[in-house]
Amino acid sequence: MKIAKPYLLFLGDAPDDLAAKTAFGVQAWCPQDCVGQLRLPGCIPRLELPERDLRGAEAAGAKTLLVGVVNRGGVISESWRAALLEALECGMDIASGLHTRLRSVPGLTEKAERLGRKLHDIRHHEGTLAIGTGRPRSGRRLLTVGTDCSVGKMYTALAIHRALEARGIPADFKATGQTGIFIAGEGISIDAVVSDFISGATEKLCPAQPDDHWAIIEGQGSLFHPSYAGVSLGLLHGAQPDALVLCHEPTRTHMRGLPEQPLPSLERCLSANVEAARVVKAEARFVGIALNTRALEAPAARKLLEDTAAEAGLPCVDPIRDGVEPIVTEMLKAARNCGSVARSAERPARQA
């Protein structure tokens, strides 16, 4: 699906910042695509965007009302219904990443069809998906993986994509979750794909490209999280990554939502992910580690980053504190070395 920009970010009656994390993520990464925010009575979070009603957003050129709220159960509140209906009247499509479909809201589908508007339920892929094949394809791909959920995989992927663009290197960000899709304007919500089709959906999301092109793929979950490992493995196999980046939040004491489940060591996580990736890409390798050190003071964060880099033998950065240039340099160096090896291997066959 492709979502029309610019957006009016809808915060509804969100009770706190966490409930509006999708809106905050979109504002952080593509503020140029946001004309303002719409907050209902009782809404606590506030973005650094103009407050607009629907008519004001229409005048400002908004093309899509983007539901930037996440809540328990992923439901669409009855208190939002009037605003959703009016948004259609104001010439906007509506996009939501919640589990409840927009089409289930009484009267919304009928009005959208009558006015020629689109309803994007991005967690529900409507196109045809095939099973994965694992067949080699051209182009280069990087996938972010994690020790746990919500450790910075999307942020790291976006930062790497932006760094490649700054260097003039052909690259695309491939979104696999709702916030990433809103930022990119398109993608596939992998965690809502039927399990047999996860790797195939990933292959469809990042098809063959010219040899110098990079697809930077947003990872999901963790191979070590009992709830979400299936999604993580399907992404690894469908991505066929040349390069991997491990993302980690060092102050975690257990898997998110599972107090009885300890986190894996970085060494174990590096080993398991590269082994799984090499099922479909023999040359797959890690090119860096991204730590989310926001809970640490600067000196402690710096020491941890340096110690982790020395122990793993890989660049280790906090993408927010440091940027991702060391990782980008390493991935490009690895790609050049891999290309040299491949060309050397081909030479005798050509001579024969």
N, C-alpha and C positions, 0 to 999 in steps of 0.2 A: 504494500500500500504506500501511497505517497500523499503526504499531508500538506495542504496549502498553508503558506506563511504570508504575512506575519500572524502572530498569535495574540489573543487576549487570554491571559492566564487566570483561570477560575479557581479561587481558593475556597469557595463555598463558606461553610461555617466551621472550618478546621479549628480544633481546640489548641493546637500547639505547632511548633515549627516542624517536628517530625512528621506530623500528619500532612504537611504540605511539601514534603521533600522533593517530590517530582517538580513542582513549580520552582523551588529554589535551584534545582539542578539545571533546569532549562534557562532560567535567568542568568545563571553563572556562566554557561557555555555559549549561549546565543542571544545575548541581550538585544542585539540588532534586529532580531526576529520577533520581539515582544513589544506591542504597543501600549501595554498596561496590565493592570490587575483588576479583577472584580471580586470583591469581598462581600459576603452577606452579613447581616446582623449577627453578632456573637463570634465572628471570626477573630482569632488572636494573632496569627502570624501576619507579617506585613513585608512585602517585597520592596526593593528599591526601584520601583516602577510607578508611573502615574496611576492614581486611582481613576477608574473610568466606569461609567454605566454602559449599558449595551449600545445605546444610541451614540454615545461619545466614542466608543470603540469602533463603531461602524464608520463614523466620520474620520477616524484616524487610520482607516484602511484595514482593520482586522479581517482576516479571511477565515480563521478557525478559532472557536472557543475551545481552549485546551483545558481539560479537567486535570488540574495539578495536585489533586488530593489523593492520598492513600489512607485507607481506614481498615479496621478489622472486618474481614470478610469481603472486602472489595465491593461494597454495595453503593448504589446510587440513592442518595437520600431523597425522600419525598419533598423536602424543603428546597431542593434544587430545581424541581420540575418547571416552575414558572420561568426561571432564568434560562433554562435550556430551550424551552419553547420560544421565548422571545429572541434568543440568539439566532434561531433559524429565520425569524421574521426580519432580523437585521442583516441578513445576507451572509451569515457565517455557517460554515460546516462545524461539526462538533467532533472532537477526538477524546477518547477516554482509554485509560489503561487498566480500569477496574475489571474485576471478574464479572460483575453484573453487566449485561449488554445494554447499550443505549436503546436498542430496539425493544427492550422490555418495558421502557418507560411509556405509560399510556399516552397515546396521541403523538408521540415523537416521530415514529416512522411515517405515519400518514402525512404529517406536516412537512417532513423532509422531502418526501416524494413529490408532494404538491408544489413545493417551492424550488425543487431541483437542487437540494442541498445533500451533502454527504454525511453519513454517520460512520466514524472510524472507531470500531472496537478493536484496538490494536492487540489485545491479548488473544484474539480469536482470528487466526489466519484463515482467509477465505479462498486463497489460491490453491492450485493443485501441487502437492508435494510428493516426491518419489523417495524411495528408500536410498540410503547412501550406497555408493559403489566402491569408494576408496581408490578409484582410478586416478593416476597422476594427472595433474593439470598445470598449465603454465602460470606464471606470476609468482609473487612471493607473499607469504602470509605470516602475520604475527598474532598470537593469541595470548591474552592475559589470563592467568589461572590463579587460584587462591588457596590459602590454608583454610579458609572459612568463607562464609557469606559476608557481604557488606564490608569488604576490606580495602576497596579502592580499585577494583578491576576496570570499571567504566572510566573513572577519572584518569587512570594511568593510560588506558588506550587512547582516550581523547588527547591527552598531553603528548603522546608519541605521534599521533596523527598531525597535530598542530606543528610539532617540531620538524617533521618531515616536509610539510608544506612550506615552512619557513626556509628550508634548504632547497626548495624547488624540486623535490623528489616526488614523482607521481604516487599518490596514496589516497585511499578512501577509508573512512571510518565505517565499520559494519556493526550496526546496532542489533543487539539480541535481547534487550529488555526495554521496558516501557519508557523510562526516562531517556535512554539512549535513542530510541526511535523518535521521540519528540524533538530531540536536539538535531538529529540527522535529517528528520523529515520523512524517513522511510526505514524499513528493516523488518525483521521477523522476531516476534516475542517467543524465544525458543522454549521457555519454561511452560508454554501453553500448547506446545506441539505434542501430538501423540507419540509415545516413546519410540516406536518403530521408525519414525520419520525424522528424528532429531538430526542425525548425521546428514541425511538427504537435504533437510531444510538448510543446514549450514553450507553444504555444497552449492545449493541454489543461491544463497545469500552472497557467497564469494566465489563466483565462477572463474574460469580461466581468464587470464589477463596477459598483457605483454610482460616479458621477462623482467623488466625493470620496475614494474608496478607493485606496490605494497598494499595489501588489504590488512587493516588493523582491526582485529576482531575483539569485540567486548566479551569477556568471559562471564560465566555464571556459576554460582555455587562453589563446590569443592569436591574433589574425589574422595575426601575423608569425611564429608558430612552425610550421615545416614539418610537424611531427607532428600538431598539434592544431587547425589553423586551421579545418578543416571544422566541428568542433563549435562553435567560437566564432562563425562566420558563421551557422550554423543557429540558435543562441541569439539573435543579433541580430535575425534576421528573424522568428522566432517570438515574441519578447518584444514587438515593436513598442514600443520604449521611448520614453516622453516624455523621460526624463532618463537620462544616462549619467555614470558616475564612472570615471575612469581610475586604475588601481592600478599601482604601480611600486616596484621595489626598486632604489634608486639605486647600490648598490655592485656590481651584476651587471656582468660584462664580456662575457657571451655568453648565448645562450638556454640554458635549463636542459637539460642532457644533450647539447648540441650545441656543443662548443667552437669549431667553425669558423663558427658562425652568430652574427653580431653582433646586439645589440639595436637596435630602431628608436629614433629620437629621439622625444621626447614629442610634438613638433609633428606628425610623420608619423603617429604612432599616433592622436592626436586626430582628424586629418583623415580617415584611412581608416575609423575606426569610425563617425564621424558620417555619412560618406557612405554606408556600408553600411546604417546604421540608417534613413536617409531613403528607402531603397527602399520601405519599408513604413510609415514614419511621417515625413511631411514636416517636422513640427515638432520632431523629435528634436534634443536639444542636450546638451552637457556642462554639468554643474552643479558639478563639482569634480574635484580630483585627490587621491588618497590615497597617500602615500609611506610605505613601511616603512623607518624610519630606525634600527632597533635596532642596526645595526652602526656607527652614528655617535655621537660624543659630543654632548651636548646643545647646545653653542654651534654646532657645525657643522651639526647637524640643523636648528636654528632658522633659520640663514642660508639653508640650502638650501630650506626650506619657503617662506620669504619671497621668495627670488629666483624660485622656480618660480611662485609665485602672481602676482608682478609680470609675469613673462614671458608666462604663459598668459592672464592676465586672469581667473583663476578662483580660488575658494577652494582652498587647498592645506593639508592637515593630515596628521599621522600619527595614525590613529585610536586608537592605544594611548597616545601621549603627550598628545594634544590633545582626543580625542573628535571627533565629526563635526558638531557644531552649525553651523559655518559652511556646510557642504555642505547640511544640511537646510534652513537658512534660504534658501539660493540656490535649491534645488529647489522650495520652496513659492512663492517669489517668481516664478520662471519659470512655474509652473503657473497662478498668478493672472494673469500677463500674457498667457499663451496663451489663457486663458479669456476675457479681455476682448477680445482680438483676434477670437476666434471669435464672440462675441456681437455685436460690431460688424459682422462680415461677414454675419451672419444677419439683421440688422435691416432692410436694404432689401428683402430677399426677403419678409419678413413684411408690410412696408408695401405691397408690390406686391400 
